[in-house]
Amino acid sequence: MWQLAAGRRKLVLDEAGRLQWLSGDSGRNRVAERSGPVLRLVALQAGRRVALLPSGQPHVQAEVTQLTVTWNQFITPDGLALSIRAQVTVAVADGVFVWRLRVEPGAVQVTEALYPAVGGLQGDALVMPHHAGERILDPARTLPSQRYQAFHRGQTLCEEDGTFSRELPYCGLASMAWLELDGPDGGTYLGSHDPAFGLAGLRVETDGDSLTLAIRRYCKMPGHGAWEAPPAVLLPHDGDWHLGARYYRTWIEPHLPSPQRPACLSGRSALNPRYDFKNNGIKHRFADIPAMYDAGAACGLDHFFIAGWNRGGFDANYPEYYPDMELGSARELADGCRYITERGGVTTFYINARIFDTKSAYYPTLGTQWAIKSETGSQHFEVYEPNRFAVICPSADPWRRHLADTADWLLRTTGCEGIYLDQLGSATPFACYDPAHGHDAPDSFNRGYIALLDQLRDRAALMIENCGDIYSSRIWGSLTWNGELYDEFFNLYRYTFPEHNLICMVHPRHMDDPAERERYFYRDLDRAWLLGAYCWAAPQRRFKPGDDALLRYLHDALQLRRNAETYFAGARFVDTEGFRVHGDAAATRFEGEGFSLLAVANPNGAEGDILLAERPESVTCLALGQTGERAWDHCGDRLPLPQAGLSLLILREGKKPS
């Protein structure tokens, strides 16, 4: 056996190069069961993907701060031995274990590597960066459930050997390149620390008892010889996911630009998404824009979002981004936007940045040319009823130019301020092996979108669907939608990147059960408030007859959010640090210059108090249904819970309690 240690943090590999021991500062082993190989490869043979495992005992070179494990042979599932040299290096640096990999494939077409595969782990909670975050309790049993196997995207798969796996590609389904398993002895953090931000897969495997954490890497284009993978970092620590989030941020922050909110959005806190132009029929025309805007503005929604304006309407004929003739002329569209601008409003246009309608007359020429190609040359298709789309490679220069030119044309001709790039931070990214696109590696997906955002970020107020650290740092807002019901935990992304603006849907979901629909409406509003999020609200589209009480509550909540924007804009989300709530309510904390905030959601008007780590000098309160800001009684480091459904406590600087 060979081991590396940094204090009581210790990693041990057995003679076969398998993980046998991993401990944090407590010194207790987290490897509960025999672990599998720390390295696996994928190769292409006769047009088929084949999984490869290391064969034989590796050669290990042990030094005080580094282990180098070398295999010269890998074996296929049917027992065929292949000559491949692979070298895994694990080094101790600053209390963490840094992994590196070099592969010399020889005559074998190696396409992917899973490393490090850290197996045999058990834990109570798994945090994964699926969109704005998940926190999955009892993950070894939850991930194989039918609920997780039935996901539209990011679902759990049942493997041939009866085990289960779930993999989130970064950057798209995964918004960040790290995940963590937390348990009684602390957290086990695994992160991809790739400064080139190549496509990577964050993978979890389970047999229903223990778990394996792994990262998928994509090798060089076929025939390009030896390949070195970007580093991965393994950190066993005694904290929880907050420590993992801070560690990841510390690494990535120097590589990211600072997001800036455009001046046109200063003081705003909500938008009105209008998908009801052409969407399964014509609902509105361009001539209706003034009346549609006025209806939203009466609710305080002066940020107007236009989707379904293009030829064929919503989810049709992409990327033919021309005003649909049945909706009116290009002049009528521009006049509608000008009406909004003249009244102090803001307009954002929707375009899809990822897919190409296969029924378009341009698909046989441009679509097939720009489409992502797998290692076998096949395309990736997705269906959004009733249309079928090909997924396009963002590193194909002509496609990226088409998107940028479309955005520029809209900005110039309509006078709009914003562009929303749908699917960019949300849908699955893929490796692309088409050499005609000009990228030198199949993992270039993310870098193509980075280039697009860098081209547009100084010219428009950019939004994307969902979030991603390398994308959201280049835009003003990320729409974190409330889709399927799963273990959403948006605090994960918000805490890691508090300067990235999240946009949360706060209108009723499409649900058949009225009681469930109402419950989630209030829950989603509470969450948006606790996150200090920008609100995505459609009062003219998503409320039904009989929803009067819900609509009034939304109006009051949007008014409160507008009143609180000055404070939220100058404060940093720190989640639940610095206080404790006694009572059946939820709260989060924000830190500003000379003040802090407590956003409180108390839907049942529960009694209780909030215990503070620092005593404020004074406290004021904004609350639902309350006019203006009022003084809030407090006794030292203890505050009574506000009884309003939503409230904001503004704490001016004070002294620590003795």
SVG drawing of the C-alpha trace seen along z (x, -y; Angstrom):
<svg xmlns="http://www.w3.org/2000/svg" viewBox="-63 -59 73 71">
<polyline fill="none" stroke="black" stroke-width="0.4" points="0.0,0.0 1.0,-3.6 -0.1,-6.7 -0.1,-10.4 -0.8,-12.6 -1.3,-16.2 -1.8,-16.3 -4.6,-13.9 -5.9,-14.1 -4.8,-10.9 -5.1,-9.0 -4.1,-5.3 -4.0,-3.3 -3.7,0.5 -1.4,2.6 -3.9,2.5 -4.1,-1.3 -7.5,-1.3 -8.5,-3.8 -8.5,-2.1 -8.4,-5.0 -9.5,-8.6 -9.8,-10.7 -10.3,-14.3 -9.1,-16.1 -11.0,-13.7 -8.7,-10.9 -11.6,-8.5 -11.7,-6.5 -14.5,-7.4 -14.0,-4.4 -16.5,-2.0 -16.3,0.6 -13.7,1.8 -13.3,-0.9 -13.1,-0.3 -10.2,-1.5 -9.4,-5.2 -9.1,-5.4 -11.3,-4.1 -11.0,-4.8 -13.4,-4.7 -12.3,-3.8 -13.9,-3.6 -13.7,-0.2 -15.5,0.7 -17.8,-2.3 -18.7,-1.3 -17.9,-2.9 -16.0,-0.4 -15.3,-0.7 -11.7,0.1 -10.4,1.1 -6.7,1.2 -5.2,4.7 -2.5,6.1 -0.6,4.6 0.6,1.1 4.0,-0.3 4.0,-2.8 6.6,-5.4 6.2,-6.8 7.6,-10.1 6.9,-12.0 4.3,-14.3 3.4,-12.4 2.4,-9.0 2.7,-8.1 0.8,-5.1 1.4,-3.7 -0.6,-1.1 0.6,0.3 -2.4,2.4 -6.2,2.1 -8.8,4.7 -12.2,4.7 -15.4,6.2 -14.9,9.3 -11.3,9.8 -9.3,8.3 -6.0,6.7 -5.0,3.4 -1.6,1.7 -2.2,-1.7 0.0,-3.6 -1.7,-5.7 -0.1,-7.5 -2.0,-8.9 -0.2,-11.3 -1.6,-12.2 0.2,-15.0 -0.4,-16.7 -0.5,-20.5 -1.8,-22.9 -3.8,-20.2 -5.6,-18.8 -5.0,-15.9 -4.3,-17.1 -4.8,-14.5 -3.3,-14.5 -3.4,-12.1 -1.4,-11.4 -2.6,-8.9 -0.5,-7.5 -3.1,-5.6 -0.8,-4.0 -2.9,-2.5 -6.1,-2.6 -8.6,-5.4 -9.1,-6.5 -11.9,-9.1 -12.6,-9.6 -11.3,-9.1 -13.0,-8.8 -10.6,-10.0 -10.3,-10.2 -13.1,-7.7 -13.3,-8.0 -15.4,-5.0 -16.6,-3.2 -18.0,-6.4 -21.0,-6.8 -22.8,-10.0 -26.0,-11.6 -26.3,-14.4 -25.0,-14.9 -24.7,-18.4 -24.6,-18.6 -24.6,-21.7 -27.6,-20.7 -28.6,-24.1 -28.6,-26.4 -28.0,-23.4 -29.4,-20.2 -29.0,-18.8 -30.0,-15.1 -30.6,-13.3 -29.7,-9.6 -28.2,-9.7 -27.3,-6.0 -31.0,-5.2 -32.5,-8.3 -30.6,-8.4 -31.8,-4.9 -35.5,-5.9 -38.0,-6.1 -38.2,-9.9 -34.6,-10.3 -34.7,-7.8 -37.7,-9.7 -35.9,-13.1 -36.1,-14.7 -32.5,-15.7 -29.9,-14.7 -31.7,-11.4 -30.2,-8.4 -29.3,-5.5 -29.4,-1.8 -26.1,-0.2 -25.8,3.3 -24.2,4.5 -27.3,3.4 -25.6,0.3 -26.8,-3.2 -25.1,-6.3 -26.0,-10.0 -23.8,-12.4 -24.1,-16.2 -22.0,-17.7 -20.3,-21.0 -21.1,-23.7 -24.9,-23.3 -26.7,-20.8 -23.9,-21.4 -23.5,-25.1 -20.2,-24.5 -17.4,-22.0 -17.5,-20.5 -19.7,-18.3 -19.6,-17.1 -20.7,-14.3 -21.4,-15.3 -21.6,-12.9 -21.0,-12.7 -17.2,-13.1 -17.5,-16.2 -17.5,-16.7 -15.7,-15.0 -15.2,-17.6 -14.2,-16.7 -13.7,-19.4 -12.4,-19.9 -9.8,-22.7 -9.4,-23.2 -8.4,-26.8 -9.3,-26.1 -12.9,-25.2 -13.2,-22.2 -16.3,-20.1 -16.4,-17.7 -18.8,-15.3 -19.6,-15.3 -20.5,-11.7 -22.0,-9.8 -22.4,-6.0 -24.1,-3.8 -25.0,-0.2 -27.6,-1.3 -25.2,-1.4 -21.9,-3.2 -21.2,-5.9 -18.4,-6.7 -17.6,-10.3 -15.8,-10.8 -15.0,-13.3 -15.3,-12.5 -12.6,-14.0 -12.5,-14.1 -9.3,-13.2 -7.7,-14.9 -9.1,-14.5 -8.4,-11.0 -4.9,-10.4 -3.3,-13.3 -1.2,-11.1 -0.5,-11.5 -2.9,-13.6 -2.8,-15.1 -6.0,-15.7 -6.6,-18.9 -6.2,-18.6 -8.8,-17.4 -8.8,-18.2 -10.0,-15.9 -10.5,-17.6 -11.8,-15.6 -12.7,-18.2 -14.6,-18.5 -17.1,-21.1 -20.2,-21.0 -20.9,-22.1 -20.3,-25.8 -16.6,-25.0 -16.5,-23.2 -18.2,-26.2 -15.7,-28.6 -12.8,-26.4 -14.1,-26.2 -14.7,-29.9 -11.2,-30.7 -9.8,-28.6 -12.0,-29.9 -12.5,-33.5 -9.2,-34.8 -10.3,-33.2 -13.7,-34.9 -14.6,-38.5 -16.8,-40.5 -20.5,-40.7 -21.9,-44.2 -25.6,-45.1 -26.3,-47.4 -27.5,-50.9 -30.8,-50.4 -31.6,-47.7 -30.6,-49.8 -33.4,-49.8 -35.4,-47.1 -36.3,-43.8 -38.8,-42.0 -39.7,-41.3 -42.8,-40.3 -42.1,-37.3 -44.5,-37.2 -44.4,-33.9 -47.9,-34.5 -47.2,-36.0 -47.0,-33.0 -47.0,-29.8 -49.3,-27.0 -51.3,-29.6 -51.4,-33.4 -52.3,-34.9 -51.0,-38.5 -49.5,-40.5 -46.8,-43.2 -49.5,-45.9 -50.6,-44.7 -47.2,-45.4 -48.2,-48.8 -51.3,-47.4 -49.4,-44.3 -46.7,-46.5 -49.1,-48.8 -50.9,-45.8 -47.6,-44.6 -46.4,-48.0 -49.6,-48.5 -48.3,-45.6 -44.8,-47.2 -43.4,-45.0 -41.7,-47.5 -39.2,-45.0 -40.9,-43.4 -39.6,-40.1 -40.6,-39.1 -40.6,-35.4 -42.3,-33.7 -41.7,-36.7 -39.6,-34.9 -40.7,-33.2 -42.9,-30.3 -43.1,-31.4 -41.8,-29.8 -39.8,-26.6 -40.1,-26.7 -37.8,-27.4 -34.8,-28.3 -32.5,-30.0 -34.5,-31.9 -34.8,-35.0 -36.9,-37.3 -40.2,-38.8 -43.1,-36.5 -45.2,-38.0 -48.5,-36.8 -47.7,-38.9 -47.0,-42.1 -44.2,-43.9 -40.7,-44.6 -41.7,-48.3 -44.6,-47.4 -42.3,-45.3 -39.8,-48.2 -42.6,-50.7 -43.8,-48.5 -40.3,-48.5 -40.0,-52.3 -43.3,-52.7 -41.8,-50.8 -38.5,-52.8 -40.4,-56.1 -42.2,-55.1 -39.0,-54.2 -39.3,-50.5 -36.8,-47.9 -37.2,-45.3 -35.4,-41.9 -35.7,-39.6 -35.6,-35.8 -33.3,-33.9 -32.4,-30.2 -28.6,-29.8 -28.3,-26.1 -30.6,-24.3 -31.5,-24.2 -34.9,-23.1 -34.5,-20.2 -37.5,-21.2 -35.8,-24.5 -34.9,-24.9 -31.4,-25.8 -30.8,-22.7 -29.5,-20.5 -26.8,-23.0 -26.0,-25.2 -27.6,-23.0 -25.8,-19.8 -22.5,-21.8 -22.7,-23.5 -24.1,-20.5 -22.2,-18.8 -20.8,-15.5 -20.1,-12.6 -17.0,-10.4 -18.9,-8.2 -20.0,-11.2 -23.7,-11.2 -25.6,-14.3 -27.6,-14.9 -31.3,-15.6 -33.9,-16.9 -37.7,-17.1 -39.7,-20.0 -43.2,-19.1 -44.0,-19.1 -40.5,-20.0 -37.2,-18.2 -33.9,-20.1 -30.2,-19.4 -27.8,-20.6 -25.3,-23.0 -21.6,-23.4 -21.0,-26.7 -17.3,-26.5 -18.3,-26.6 -17.4,-30.2 -20.3,-30.7 -22.9,-29.7 -21.5,-31.9 -21.4,-34.8 -25.0,-34.2 -26.1,-34.4 -24.0,-37.6 -25.3,-39.2 -28.9,-38.4 -28.4,-40.0 -26.8,-43.1 -29.6,-43.4 -32.2,-43.3 -30.4,-45.9 -30.0,-48.3 -33.4,-48.0 -35.7,-47.7 -33.8,-49.8 -34.1,-46.9 -31.7,-46.7 -31.6,-43.0 -30.9,-39.7 -31.9,-36.3 -30.0,-33.3 -32.1,-30.3 -30.7,-26.9 -27.2,-28.3 -26.6,-27.5 -29.4,-24.9 -29.4,-22.1 -26.9,-19.3 -23.5,-20.2 -21.8,-17.6 -18.3,-16.8 -17.8,-17.6 -15.4,-15.7 -16.0,-17.7 -12.6,-19.0 -14.3,-21.4 -15.4,-23.5 -11.9,-24.7 -11.7,-23.6 -8.7,-21.5 -10.3,-19.4 -13.7,-17.7 -14.2,-19.4 -14.4,-22.9 -18.2,-23.4 -17.9,-25.8 -15.2,-27.9 -17.4,-28.6 -20.1,-30.1 -17.5,-32.1 -16.4,-33.7 -20.0,-34.5 -20.7,-36.1 -17.5,-38.1 -18.4,-39.4 -21.9,-40.6 -21.5,-41.5 -20.6,-45.2 -23.4,-45.7 -26.4,-44.2 -28.0,-43.3 -27.5,-39.6 -29.6,-36.8 -29.3,-33.1 -31.4,-30.1 -30.3,-28.7 -26.7,-29.5 -23.1,-28.5 -20.1,-30.1 -18.1,-30.7 -21.3,-32.1 -23.1,-34.0 -19.9,-36.0 -20.3,-37.5 -24.0,-38.4 -26.4,-40.3 -29.0,-37.6 -29.5,-33.8 -33.1,-32.4 -33.2,-29.5 -36.5,-27.9 -38.7,-25.8 -39.3,-22.8 -39.7,-19.3 -40.0,-18.6 -36.7,-17.4 -34.2,-18.3 -33.6,-21.9 -31.2,-23.8 -30.6,-27.2 -28.7,-28.4 -25.7,-26.3 -25.1,-28.5 -26.2,-31.7 -23.8,-31.2 -20.9,-30.2 -21.4,-33.2 -23.4,-35.9 -22.6,-38.5 -24.3,-36.5 -27.9,-37.7 -30.5,-34.8 -33.9,-35.3 -36.6,-33.1 -40.1,-32.2 -42.7,-33.4 -46.0,-32.7 -48.1,-29.6 -46.8,-26.4 -48.7,-24.3 -50.3,-21.8 -53.6,-20.0 -54.1,-19.8 -55.2,-23.3 -53.9,-22.9 -50.5,-21.7 -50.4,-24.6 -51.1,-27.1 -48.6,-25.6 -45.8,-25.8 -46.8,-29.3 -46.1,-30.5 -43.1,-28.3 -41.5,-29.7 -42.2,-33.3 -40.6,-32.5 -37.5,-31.1 -37.1,-34.0 -37.3,-36.4 -34.8,-34.5 -32.4,-34.5 -32.8,-38.2 -33.6,-37.1 -34.9,-39.1 -38.5,-38.0 -39.9,-36.4 -43.7,-37.0 -46.5,-36.6 -49.7,-38.0 -51.4,-38.2 -50.6,-34.6 -50.3,-32.3 -53.2,-33.1 -56.7,-31.5 -60.2,-32.6 -60.5,-32.2 -56.8,-33.2 -57.6,-36.6 -56.0,-36.0 -52.8,-34.7 -52.7,-37.6 -53.0,-40.1 -50.3,-38.4 -48.0,-38.6 -48.7,-42.3 -47.8,-42.9 -44.7,-40.7 -43.5,-42.5 -44.0,-45.9 -42.0,-44.7 -39.3,-43.4 -39.1,-46.9 -38.8,-48.6 -36.0,-46.2 -33.9,-46.5 -31.7,-49.3 -30.6,-47.1 -30.3,-43.8 -28.3,-45.5 -25.6,-46.6 -25.4,-43.3 -23.8,-39.9 -25.7,-36.7 -24.1,-34.6 -26.9,-32.0 -27.5,-31.1 -24.2,-32.3 -24.3,-34.6 -27.7,-33.8 -30.1,-31.1 -33.9,-31.0 -36.0,-29.7 -39.5,-29.1 -41.2,-27.7 -39.8,-30.2 -36.9,-30.5 -34.3,-33.2 -31.1,-34.1 -28.6,-36.8 -26.9,-39.3 -23.8,-41.5 -23.4,-45.1 -21.1,-47.9 -22.0,-49.0 -25.2,-46.9 -26.6,-43.4 -30.0,-42.1 -32.2,-39.2 -34.7,-38.1 -37.4,-36.3 -40.2,-34.0 -42.8,-33.2 -45.8,-31.9 -47.8,-30.8 -47.0,-33.8 -45.1,-31.6 -43.8,-33.1 -40.2,-32.9 -37.0,-34.8 -33.7,-35.2 -30.4,-34.8 -27.7,-36.9 -23.9,-36.4 -23.4,-40.2 -25.6,-42.8 -26.9,-45.5 -27.1,-49.2 -30.5,-49.6 -33.0,-47.5 -35.6,-48.5 -38.1,-46.4 -39.7,-46.2 -42.7,-43.8 -45.4,-42.5 -48.4,-44.8 -46.5,-47.5 -46.1,-51.0 -42.5,-52.1 -39.6,-51.1 -40.3,-50.9 -38.2,-50.6 -38.1,-47.0 -37.8,-46.4 -34.9,-44.2 -33.3,-43.1 -29.5,-42.9 -28.6,-40.0 -32.2,-38.6 -34.9,-39.7 -38.6,-38.7 -39.7,-37.0 -41.7,-39.3 -45.2,-37.9 -45.6,-39.0 -45.3,-36.3 -42.3,-38.1 -40.1,-40.7 -36.6,-42.2 -34.8,-43.2 -32.1,-45.9 -29.4,-45.7 -27.0,-48.5 -23.5,-47.7 -23.2,-46.8 -21.0,-45.0 -20.5,-41.3 -22.4,-40.0 -20.3,-39.5"/>
</svg>
